[in-house]
Amino acid sequence: MKPGNSFNSYEELEHAIRKYEIENFVLLSKRDSRTIASARTSKKINPELKYQELKFTCIHGGKNFKSKGTGKRERRTFQQNCPMMMRFRVSTNGKSLELKQMTEVHNHEVNPIWFKHYNRQRRLDPEVETEILDQFKLNCNKRKIQVEMTKRTGKIITLRDLTNIKAKLRNKKKDPVEKLPTESNASTTQPFEEKRKQLFSITNELAELGALHSNDIFQLRKQNLQTLLQMWKKGIEVKISPIQELGELCVQTICSNEENKS
């Protein structure tokens, strides 16, 4: 990224900004923008640009807010008046956004470790949050969830992050919509024999698949099923994780009902 670079759409600029953030371990925020719709100009401008001009600054840019209060309450802020910025403007022919001005100097330390700790970088996908909520429903230990999900996602996950996700679970319980019958919770009212038949068909297929392979793979699958059986007998919930090297599956303990709920 350097002055003179041009982008044929705002979407293309966003991708370039994101790439710059990752490569330079910084987070940028959009400021002082003016959309094409609000611009008073007779120039024909490519609508995909969205903005006539805009500015990106380091999230530590801007001056510290001066509170009018007594100062008894501690206030945390990212603003450190960092001078790093990029200013873009529509080209003379109206077909692209051009980088007109750029300052890459920061007045604070920039490194990959701090970059991973930013809130935006710690944000989890909805699928991951859903899985965490499911583990909380099983009373899994919070620190175990933290360690496991950090390894899987490669992101920094704090205990505070998990507490916030758990709060979503509490709020969800308060939602009256949750009390309505659904396909998932309706299945819990099925008769014992009906549920047994469904599982029986699955175990038959498992037996056929396990017996098809060589002795080593057969023994591995047999051991996994025996482990699963023993865990269930002890009231311990498990999950299945792929073993990439073998292309098989292994049974991994997630939590026990007797574990600490903290």
Residue pairs with C-beta under 8 A, 6 or more apart in sequence:
1 16
1 20
1 86
1 99
1 102
2 99
2 102
3 99
3 100
3 101
3 102
4 98
4 99
5 16
5 98
5 99
6 91
6 96
6 97
6 98
6 99
7 13
7 16
7 88
7 96
7 97
7 98
8 46
8 48
8 95
8 96
9 46
9 48
9 49
10 48
10 49
10 50
10 51
10 97
11 48
13 88
13 97
17 28
17 56
17 86
20 26
20 28
21 27
21 28
24 104
24 110
25 110
25 111
25 112
25 114
25 115
26 58
26 59
26 84
26 106
26 110
26 115
27 58
27 59
27 115
27 118
27 120
27 121
28 56
28 57
28 58
28 59
28 86
29 56
29 57
29 58
29 59
29 61
30 54
30 55
30 56
31 54
31 55
31 56
31 57
31 61
32 53
32 54
32 55
33 51
33 53
33 54
33 55
34 51
34 52
34 53
34 54
35 50
35 51
35 52
36 45
36 47
36 49
36 50
36 51
36 52
36 90
39 45
39 52
41 52
43 90
43 94
44 94
45 52
45 90
45 94
46 94
46 95
46 96
49 90
49 96
49 97
51 88
51 90
51 97
52 89
52 90
53 87
53 88
53 89
53 90
54 87
54 88
54 97
55 85
55 86
55 87
55 88
56 85
56 86
56 88
57 82
57 84
57 85
57 86
58 82
58 84
58 85
58 106
59 78
59 118
60 78
60 79
60 80
60 81
60 82
60 106
60 107
60 108
61 79
61 80
61 81
61 82
61 83
61 84
61 85
62 79
62 81
63 79
63 81
64 77
64 79
64 80
64 81
65 75
65 77
65 79
67 75
80 107
80 108
81 107
82 106
82 107
82 108
83 103
83 105
83 106
83 107
84 103
84 104
84 105
84 106
85 101
85 102
85 103
86 99
86 101
86 102
87 99
87 100
87 101
87 102
88 97
88 98
88 99
88 100
89 97
89 98
89 100
90 96
90 97
90 98
91 97
91 98
115 121
116 122
116 155
116 156
117 156
121 155
121 156
122 155
122 156
122 157
122 158
122 161
124 132
124 149
124 153
124 155
124 157
124 161
124 165
128 149
128 152
128 153
129 165
129 168
131 149
132 145
132 149
132 162
132 165
133 165
133 166
133 168
133 169
133 172
135 145
135 254
135 255
136 145
136 165
136 166
136 169
137 169
138 237
138 254
138 255
138 257
139 255
139 257
139 259
139 261
140 254
140 255
140 259
141 255
141 259
141 260
141 261
141 262
142 159
142 162
142 163
142 166
142 262
143 159
143 262
144 254
144 255
144 259
145 162
146 157
146 158
146 159
146 162
148 254
149 157
150 156
150 157
172 178
206 225
209 221
210 218
210 221
210 222
210 225
211 218
213 221
217 246
217 248
220 246
220 248
221 248
224 249
224 250
224 251
227 238
227 251
228 238
228 251
231 237
231 238
231 251
231 253
232 238
234 256
235 256
235 257
235 258
236 253
236 255
236 256
236 257
237 254
237 255
237 256
237 257
238 251
238 252
238 253
238 254
239 251
239 252
239 254
240 249
240 250
240 251
240 252
241 249
241 250
241 252
242 248
242 249
242 250
243 249
243 250
